[in-house]
Amino acid sequence: MPRRIAGERTALGGAVRVAAATAAFAAVHSLLASRTVKRAVGRAVGERNRAGLYRVLFNGSAVAGAGLIAVVAVRAPGRELYHVRGPQAGALRVGQLGGTLFALAALRQVGVTRFLGLPSAAAWLAGGPVPEPPEGQGPALDAVGLRRAAGPFAWSRHPLNLAPLPILWLNPRMTTNLAAFNAATTLYLVVGSLHEEARLREAYGDRYVAYQHSGVPYYLPASRADATEPVSAALGEE
């Protein structure tokens, strides 16, 4: 019994370590995504350099941070909570695939290269005018600059923050460290979407406010029959 208790305490310590690393990553990631930091970087290095390189470096820092969390999770002690096998495991994998496809559909609408900041970086390297990279993960602008809530963005205003949930939680094998990472990440995705809403509202003004009031839910998915209508309709424009 003492050995079992010691093992559980060790596993709990590992889970706390993973959760703390994830929380630290979330705090840094949110800070770097803030418009306050972006404006400060623009003043320090120039707006053209900021517009051209910030998004690429921001994504690179996210990949590096995720790698550090993975190292912590591998090294931290833990134990298995459950392991689903057979047809039930297959059903869970299907759910994970659904989350992946949902994320890809949302990413396609945002624009993969634009999301990565590649057009801005390419323009910076070419010495020409640098287009502003996307402020967040909102729906794409149409040809006249209106925001259209189509595809995944007609189900949730933050589909790229929603899609990871089935991928994380439907893993057939769950350990204490993975559960700690999943819990901390889920909290960040939900709360971080509020931070993103504030940035998008500041960046796009009435266009994003209209999207918020269009009936598309903040996070958990729901479908609207008229969600593919341009946001200008919600503003009462022709």
ZADO-1210 file (C-alpha; in nm, 4 decimals, padded with zeros to 6 digits):
<atoms>
<atom x="00.0000" y="00.0000" z="00.0000" code="MET" pos="1"/>
<atom x="00.2733" y="00.2579" z="00.0862" code="PRO" pos="2"/>
<atom x="00.4404" y="00.1799" z="-00.2468" code="ARG" pos="3"/>
<atom x="00.1124" y="00.2363" z="-00.4306" code="ARG" pos="4"/>
<atom x="00.0561" y="00.5669" z="-00.2521" code="ILE" pos="5"/>
<atom x="00.4106" y="00.6744" z="-00.3355" code="ALA" pos="6"/>
<atom x="00.3531" y="00.5832" z="-00.6987" code="GLY" pos="7"/>
<atom x="00.0324" y="00.7847" z="-00.7123" code="GLU" pos="8"/>
<atom x="00.2048" y="01.0852" z="-00.5580" code="ARG" pos="9"/>
<atom x="00.4859" y="01.0563" z="-00.8113" code="THR" pos="10"/>
<atom x="00.2358" y="01.0409" z="-01.0980" code="ALA" pos="11"/>
<atom x="00.0499" y="01.3406" z="-00.9563" code="LEU" pos="12"/>
<atom x="00.3761" y="01.5345" z="-00.9391" code="GLY" pos="13"/>
<atom x="00.4445" y="01.4543" z="-01.3032" code="GLY" pos="14"/>
<atom x="00.0952" y="01.5636" z="-01.4063" code="ALA" pos="15"/>
<atom x="00.1353" y="01.8928" z="-01.2181" code="VAL" pos="16"/>
<atom x="00.4660" y="01.9480" z="-01.3956" code="ARG" pos="17"/>
<atom x="00.3060" y="01.8922" z="-01.7365" code="VAL" pos="18"/>
<atom x="00.0108" y="02.1181" z="-01.6534" code="ALA" pos="19"/>
<atom x="00.2474" y="02.3923" z="-01.5320" code="ALA" pos="20"/>
<atom x="00.4552" y="02.3719" z="-01.8496" code="ALA" pos="21"/>
<atom x="00.1388" y="02.3938" z="-02.0600" code="THR" pos="22"/>
<atom x="00.0130" y="02.6916" z="-01.8596" code="ALA" pos="23"/>
<atom x="00.3481" y="02.8689" z="-01.9027" code="ALA" pos="24"/>
<atom x="00.3333" y="02.8100" z="-02.2781" code="PHE" pos="25"/>
<atom x="-00.0237" y="02.9420" z="-02.2883" code="ALA" pos="26"/>
<atom x="00.0717" y="03.2599" z="-02.1032" code="ALA" pos="27"/>
<atom x="00.3645" y="03.3335" z="-02.3356" code="VAL" pos="28"/>
<atom x="00.1624" y="03.2451" z="-02.6459" code="HIS" pos="29"/>
<atom x="-00.1222" y="03.4791" z="-02.5452" code="SER" pos="30"/>
<atom x="00.1211" y="03.7592" z="-02.4649" code="LEU" pos="31"/>
<atom x="00.2934" y="03.7290" z="-02.8026" code="LEU" pos="32"/>
<atom x="-00.0455" y="03.7232" z="-02.9778" code="ALA" pos="33"/>
<atom x="-00.1573" y="04.0462" z="-02.8120" code="SER" pos="34"/>
<atom x="-00.1845" y="04.3645" z="-03.0152" code="ARG" pos="35"/>
<atom x="00.0052" y="04.5473" z="-02.7389" code="THR" pos="36"/>
<atom x="00.3172" y="04.3375" z="-02.7976" code="VAL" pos="37"/>
<atom x="00.2784" y="04.3608" z="-03.1756" code="LYS" pos="38"/>
<atom x="00.2601" y="04.7395" z="-03.1584" code="ARG" pos="39"/>
<atom x="00.5683" y="04.7452" z="-02.9336" code="ALA" pos="40"/>
<atom x="00.7584" y="04.5260" z="-03.1803" code="VAL" pos="41"/>
<atom x="00.6494" y="04.7526" z="-03.4652" code="GLY" pos="42"/>
<atom x="00.7867" y="05.0570" z="-03.2850" code="ARG" pos="43"/>
<atom x="01.1119" y="04.8752" z="-03.2095" code="ALA" pos="44"/>
<atom x="01.1898" y="04.7227" z="-03.5499" code="VAL" pos="45"/>
<atom x="00.9592" y="04.9114" z="-03.7861" code="GLY" pos="46"/>
<atom x="00.6096" y="04.8241" z="-03.9062" code="GLU" pos="47"/>
<atom x="00.7291" y="04.6696" z="-04.2304" code="ARG" pos="48"/>
<atom x="00.9615" y="04.4282" z="-04.0507" code="ASN" pos="49"/>
<atom x="00.6910" y="04.3484" z="-03.7964" code="ARG" pos="50"/>
<atom x="00.4291" y="04.2789" z="-04.0647" code="ALA" pos="51"/>
<atom x="00.6687" y="04.0691" z="-04.2687" code="GLY" pos="52"/>
<atom x="00.8257" y="03.8496" z="-04.0050" code="LEU" pos="53"/>
<atom x="00.6214" y="03.8490" z="-03.6848" code="TYR" pos="54"/>
<atom x="00.3659" y="03.5863" z="-03.7875" code="ARG" pos="55"/>
<atom x="00.6312" y="03.3416" z="-03.9092" code="VAL" pos="56"/>
<atom x="00.8357" y="03.3840" z="-03.5914" code="LEU" pos="57"/>
<atom x="00.5209" y="03.3619" z="-03.3775" code="PHE" pos="58"/>
<atom x="00.4288" y="03.0267" z="-03.5347" code="ASN" pos="59"/>
<atom x="00.7868" y="02.9080" z="-03.4950" code="GLY" pos="60"/>
<atom x="00.7799" y="02.9925" z="-03.1252" code="SER" pos="61"/>
<atom x="00.4554" y="02.7959" z="-03.0887" code="ALA" pos="62"/>
<atom x="00.6150" y="02.4880" z="-03.2458" code="VAL" pos="63"/>
<atom x="00.9209" y="02.5230" z="-03.0214" code="ALA" pos="64"/>
<atom x="00.7002" y="02.5627" z="-02.7140" code="GLY" pos="65"/>
<atom x="00.4986" y="02.2549" z="-02.8037" code="ALA" pos="66"/>
<atom x="00.8233" y="02.0625" z="-02.8404" code="GLY" pos="67"/>
<atom x="00.9368" y="02.1678" z="-02.4929" code="LEU" pos="68"/>
<atom x="00.6040" y="02.0534" z="-02.3453" code="ILE" pos="69"/>
<atom x="00.6492" y="01.7177" z="-02.5171" code="ALA" pos="70"/>
<atom x="00.9951" y="01.6825" z="-02.3599" code="VAL" pos="71"/>
<atom x="00.8535" y="01.7619" z="-02.0156" code="VAL" pos="72"/>
<atom x="00.5683" y="01.5141" z="-02.0656" code="ALA" pos="73"/>
<atom x="00.8045" y="01.2346" z="-02.1736" code="VAL" pos="74"/>
<atom x="01.0423" y="01.2875" z="-01.8822" code="ARG" pos="75"/>
<atom x="00.7791" y="01.3421" z="-01.6131" code="ALA" pos="76"/>
<atom x="00.6676" y="01.0309" z="-01.4220" code="PRO" pos="77"/>
<atom x="00.3121" y="00.9163" z="-01.4842" code="GLY" pos="78"/>
<atom x="00.0829" y="00.6204" z="-01.5029" code="ARG" pos="79"/>
<atom x="-00.1821" y="00.4844" z="-01.7339" code="GLU" pos="80"/>
<atom x="-00.5423" y="00.5716" z="-01.6519" code="LEU" pos="81"/>
<atom x="-00.7083" y="00.3551" z="-01.9169" code="TYR" pos="82"/>
<atom x="-00.6418" y="00.1928" z="-02.2508" code="HIS" pos="83"/>
<atom x="-00.9347" y="00.1272" z="-02.4852" code="VAL" pos="84"/>
<atom x="-00.8840" y="-00.1505" z="-02.7399" code="ARG" pos="85"/>
<atom x="-01.0785" y="-00.3192" z="-03.0174" code="GLY" pos="86"/>
<atom x="-01.3793" y="-00.1644" z="-03.1955" code="PRO" pos="87"/>
<atom x="-01.4212" y="00.0958" z="-02.9229" code="GLN" pos="88"/>
<atom x="-01.0692" y="00.2231" z="-02.9919" code="ALA" pos="89"/>
<atom x="-01.1564" y="00.2412" z="-03.3607" code="GLY" pos="90"/>
<atom x="-01.4611" y="00.4536" z="-03.2831" code="ALA" pos="91"/>
<atom x="-01.2453" y="00.6920" z="-03.0800" code="LEU" pos="92"/>
<atom x="-00.9995" y="00.7185" z="-03.3684" code="ARG" pos="93"/>
<atom x="-01.2856" y="00.8092" z="-03.6014" code="VAL" pos="94"/>
<atom x="-01.3765" y="01.0920" z="-03.3646" code="GLY" pos="95"/>
<atom x="-01.0161" y="01.2129" z="-03.3706" code="GLN" pos="96"/>
<atom x="-01.0205" y="01.2002" z="-03.7507" code="LEU" pos="97"/>
<atom x="-01.3379" y="01.4083" z="-03.7500" code="GLY" pos="98"/>
<atom x="-01.1666" y="01.6736" z="-03.5370" code="GLY" pos="99"/>
<atom x="-00.8676" y="01.6743" z="-03.7715" code="THR" pos="100"/>
<atom x="-01.0859" y="01.7174" z="-04.0811" code="LEU" pos="101"/>
<atom x="-01.2827" y="01.9956" z="-03.9087" code="PHE" pos="102"/>
<atom x="-00.9550" y="02.1754" z="-03.8318" code="ALA" pos="103"/>
<atom x="-00.8302" y="02.1354" z="-04.1891" code="LEU" pos="104"/>
<atom x="-01.1562" y="02.2731" z="-04.3278" code="ALA" pos="105"/>
<atom x="-01.1311" y="02.5775" z="-04.0998" code="ALA" pos="106"/>
<atom x="-00.7649" y="02.6263" z="-04.1836" code="LEU" pos="107"/>
<atom x="-00.8458" y="02.6080" z="-04.5543" code="ARG" pos="108"/>
<atom x="-01.1015" y="02.8861" z="-04.5147" code="GLN" pos="109"/>
<atom x="-00.8584" y="03.1071" z="-04.3237" code="VAL" pos="110"/>
<atom x="-00.5931" y="03.0293" z="-04.5842" code="GLY" pos="111"/>
<atom x="-00.3031" y="02.7997" z="-04.4962" code="VAL" pos="112"/>
<atom x="-00.0222" y="03.0178" z="-04.6308" code="THR" pos="113"/>
<atom x="-00.1828" y="03.3329" z="-04.4899" code="ARG" pos="114"/>
<atom x="-00.2267" y="03.1661" z="-04.1508" code="PHE" pos="115"/>
<atom x="00.1436" y="03.0765" z="-04.1537" code="LEU" pos="116"/>
<atom x="00.2391" y="03.4321" z="-04.2536" code="GLY" pos="117"/>
<atom x="00.4126" y="03.3201" z="-04.5731" code="LEU" pos="118"/>
<atom x="00.2716" y="03.5865" z="-04.8130" code="PRO" pos="119"/>
<atom x="00.3856" y="03.8649" z="-04.5796" code="SER" pos="120"/>
<atom x="00.7286" y="03.7068" z="-04.5359" code="ALA" pos="121"/>
<atom x="00.7656" y="03.6583" z="-04.9130" code="ALA" pos="122"/>
<atom x="00.6719" y="04.0220" z="-04.9780" code="ALA" pos="123"/>
<atom x="00.9209" y="04.1334" z="-04.7119" code="TRP" pos="124"/>
<atom x="01.1975" y="03.9310" z="-04.8758" code="LEU" pos="125"/>
<atom x="01.1073" y="04.0680" z="-05.2201" code="ALA" pos="126"/>
<atom x="01.1346" y="04.4241" z="-05.0937" code="GLY" pos="127"/>
<atom x="00.7797" y="04.5192" z="-05.1917" code="GLY" pos="128"/>
<atom x="00.4759" y="04.6321" z="-04.9911" code="PRO" pos="129"/>
<atom x="00.4033" y="04.3865" z="-04.7095" code="VAL" pos="130"/>
<atom x="00.0412" y="04.2767" z="-04.6580" code="PRO" pos="131"/>
<atom x="-00.0791" y="04.2704" z="-04.3003" code="GLU" pos="132"/>
<atom x="-00.0885" y="03.9107" z="-04.1683" code="PRO" pos="133"/>
<atom x="-00.4145" y="03.7861" z="-04.0160" code="PRO" pos="134"/>
<atom x="-00.4900" y="03.9156" z="-03.6679" code="GLU" pos="135"/>
<atom x="-00.6471" y="03.5897" z="-03.5587" code="GLY" pos="136"/>
<atom x="-00.8384" y="03.2848" z="-03.6752" code="GLN" pos="137"/>
<atom x="-01.1552" y="03.4570" z="-03.7910" code="GLY" pos="138"/>
<atom x="-01.3428" y="03.3760" z="-04.1124" code="PRO" pos="139"/>
<atom x="-01.1988" y="03.4910" z="-04.4407" code="ALA" pos="140"/>
<atom x="-01.2746" y="03.8268" z="-04.5987" code="LEU" pos="141"/>
<atom x="-01.4604" y="03.8164" z="-04.9286" code="ASP" pos="142"/>
<atom x="-01.3804" y="04.0246" z="-05.2378" code="ALA" pos="143"/>
<atom x="-01.5416" y="04.3405" z="-05.0987" code="VAL" pos="144"/>
<atom x="-01.3960" y="04.3067" z="-04.7522" code="GLY" pos="145"/>
<atom x="-01.6980" y="04.1567" z="-04.5740" code="LEU" pos="146"/>
<atom x="-01.6624" y="03.8623" z="-04.3400" code="ARG" pos="147"/>
<atom x="-01.8483" y="03.5482" z="-04.4405" code="ARG" pos="148"/>
<atom x="-01.9375" y="03.2845" z="-04.1843" code="ALA" pos="149"/>
<atom x="-01.9233" y="02.9701" z="-04.3967" code="ALA" pos="150"/>
<atom x="-01.8112" y="02.6123" z="-04.3338" code="GLY" pos="151"/>
<atom x="-01.6737" y="02.5536" z="-03.9824" code="PRO" pos="152"/>
<atom x="-01.7085" y="02.9269" z="-03.9072" code="PHE" pos="153"/>
<atom x="-02.0858" y="02.8864" z="-03.9431" code="ALA" pos="154"/>
<atom x="-02.0806" y="02.6355" z="-03.6557" code="TRP" pos="155"/>
<atom x="-01.8410" y="02.8080" z="-03.4161" code="SER" pos="156"/>
<atom x="-01.6622" y="03.1437" z="-03.4141" code="ARG" pos="157"/>
<atom x="-01.3425" y="02.9626" z="-03.3086" code="HIS" pos="158"/>
<atom x="-01.3351" y="02.6292" z="-03.4939" code="PRO" pos="159"/>
<atom x="-00.9559" y="02.6074" z="-03.4891" code="LEU" pos="160"/>
<atom x="-00.9672" y="02.6263" z="-03.1098" code="ASN" pos="161"/>
<atom x="-01.2569" y="02.3800" z="-03.0941" code="LEU" pos="162"/>
<atom x="-01.1175" y="02.1119" z="-03.3269" code="ALA" pos="163"/>
<atom x="-00.8349" y="01.9982" z="-03.0954" code="PRO" pos="164"/>
<atom x="-01.0778" y="01.8835" z="-02.8253" code="LEU" pos="165"/>
<atom x="-01.1848" y="01.5528" z="-02.9862" code="PRO" pos="166"/>
<atom x="-00.8263" y="01.4965" z="-03.0986" code="ILE" pos="167"/>
<atom x="-00.7029" y="01.5343" z="-02.7416" code="LEU" pos="168"/>
<atom x="-00.9770" y="01.3625" z="-02.5429" code="TRP" pos="169"/>
<atom x="-01.0630" y="01.0727" z="-02.7747" code="LEU" pos="170"/>
<atom x="-00.7181" y="00.9186" z="-02.7534" code="ASN" pos="171"/>
<atom x="-00.7743" y="00.5458" z="-02.6780" code="PRO" pos="172"/>
<atom x="-00.4874" y="00.5491" z="-02.4288" code="ARG" pos="173"/>
<atom x="-00.4982" y="00.8060" z="-02.1489" code="MET" pos="174"/>
<atom x="-00.2183" y="00.8673" z="-01.9006" code="THR" pos="175"/>
<atom x="-00.1963" y="01.1076" z="-01.6068" code="THR" pos="176"/>
<atom x="00.0410" y="01.3320" z="-01.8005" code="ASN" pos="177"/>
<atom x="-00.1770" y="01.3353" z="-02.1114" code="LEU" pos="178"/>
<atom x="-00.4866" y="01.4099" z="-01.9042" code="ALA" pos="179"/>
<atom x="-00.3051" y="01.7017" z="-01.7366" code="ALA" pos="180"/>
<atom x="-00.1938" y="01.8362" z="-02.0729" code="PHE" pos="181"/>
<atom x="-00.5430" y="01.7955" z="-02.2178" code="ASN" pos="182"/>
<atom x="-00.7090" y="01.9722" z="-01.9258" code="ALA" pos="183"/>
<atom x="-00.4694" y="02.2681" z="-01.9330" code="ALA" pos="184"/>
<atom x="-00.4925" y="02.2929" z="-02.3115" code="THR" pos="185"/>
<atom x="-00.8724" y="02.2785" z="-02.3090" code="THR" pos="186"/>
<atom x="-00.8874" y="02.5610" z="-02.0561" code="LEU" pos="187"/>
<atom x="-00.6487" y="02.7667" z="-02.2669" code="TYR" pos="188"/>
<atom x="-00.8423" y="02.7050" z="-02.5890" code="LEU" pos="189"/>
<atom x="-01.1693" y="02.8176" z="-02.4323" code="VAL" pos="190"/>
<atom x="-01.0339" y="03.1175" z="-02.2414" code="VAL" pos="191"/>
<atom x="-00.7866" y="03.2059" z="-02.5174" code="GLY" pos="192"/>
<atom x="-01.0759" y="03.2370" z="-02.7604" code="SER" pos="193"/>
<atom x="-01.2037" y="03.5269" z="-02.5481" code="LEU" pos="194"/>
<atom x="-00.8654" y="03.6952" z="-02.5903" code="HIS" pos="195"/>
<atom x="-00.8827" y="03.6333" z="-02.9630" code="GLU" pos="196"/>
<atom x="-01.2327" y="03.7821" z="-02.9817" code="GLU" pos="197"/>
<atom x="-01.1042" y="04.1034" z="-02.8248" code="ALA" pos="198"/>
<atom x="-00.8200" y="04.1246" z="-03.0778" code="ARG" pos="199"/>
<atom x="-01.0473" y="04.0563" z="-03.3744" code="LEU" pos="200"/>
<atom x="-01.3003" y="04.3092" z="-03.2496" code="ARG" pos="201"/>
<atom x="-01.0285" y="04.5731" z="-03.2201" code="GLU" pos="202"/>
<atom x="-00.8833" y="04.4873" z="-03.5610" code="ALA" pos="203"/>
<atom x="-01.2074" y="04.4632" z="-03.7636" code="TYR" pos="204"/>
<atom x="-01.4513" y="04.6756" z="-03.5645" code="GLY" pos="205"/>
<atom x="-01.8175" y="04.6601" z="-03.6634" code="ASP" pos="206"/>
<atom x="-01.7572" y="04.3790" z="-03.9124" code="ARG" pos="207"/>
<atom x="-01.6520" y="04.1413" z="-03.6371" code="TYR" pos="208"/>
<atom x="-01.9146" y="04.2698" z="-03.3930" code="VAL" pos="209"/>
<atom x="-02.1758" y="04.1863" z="-03.6560" code="ALA" pos="210"/>
<atom x="-02.0320" y="03.8351" z="-03.6829" code="TYR" pos="211"/>
<atom x="-02.0556" y="03.8007" z="-03.3043" code="GLN" pos="212"/>
<atom x="-02.4231" y="03.8986" z="-03.3222" code="HIS" pos="213"/>
<atom x="-02.5000" y="03.6862" z="-03.6280" code="SER" pos="214"/>
<atom x="-02.6103" y="03.3819" z="-03.4252" code="GLY" pos="215"/>
<atom x="-02.2921" y="03.1789" z="-03.4746" code="VAL" pos="216"/>
<atom x="-02.2026" y="03.0476" z="-03.1256" code="PRO" pos="217"/>
<atom x="-01.8872" y="03.1523" z="-02.9483" code="TYR" pos="218"/>
<atom x="-01.7385" y="02.8045" z="-02.9033" code="TYR" pos="219"/>
<atom x="-01.9534" y="02.4927" z="-02.8895" code="LEU" pos="220"/>
<atom x="-02.0882" y="02.4160" z="-03.2372" code="PRO" pos="221"/>
<atom x="-02.4346" y="02.4886" z="-03.3693" code="ALA" pos="222"/>
<atom x="-02.5633" y="02.5362" z="-03.7223" code="SER" pos="223"/>
<atom x="-02.7583" y="02.8281" z="-03.8639" code="ARG" pos="224"/>
<atom x="-02.9510" y="02.8145" z="-04.1868" code="ALA" pos="225"/>
<atom x="-02.8445" y="03.1694" z="-04.2783" code="ASP" pos="226"/>
<atom x="-02.4862" y="03.1500" z="-04.1523" code="ALA" pos="227"/>
<atom x="-02.3437" y="03.1712" z="-04.5045" code="THR" pos="228"/>
<atom x="-02.4958" y="03.5162" z="-04.5514" code="GLU" pos="229"/>
<atom x="-02.2438" y="03.8017" z="-04.5501" code="PRO" pos="230"/>
<atom x="-02.2045" y="03.9782" z="-04.2203" code="VAL" pos="231"/>
<atom x="-02.3179" y="04.2977" z="-04.3917" code="SER" pos="232"/>
<atom x="-02.6697" y="04.1545" z="-04.3673" code="ALA" pos="233"/>
<atom x="-02.6396" y="04.1600" z="-03.9900" code="ALA" pos="234"/>
<atom x="-02.5345" y="04.5243" z="-04.0160" code="LEU" pos="235"/>
<atom x="-02.8442" y="04.6025" z="-04.2222" code="GLY" pos="236"/>
<atom x="-02.6414" y="04.6881" z="-04.5335" code="GLU" pos="237"/>
<atom x="-02.7399" y="04.6080" z="-04.8882" code="GLU" pos="238"/>
</atoms>
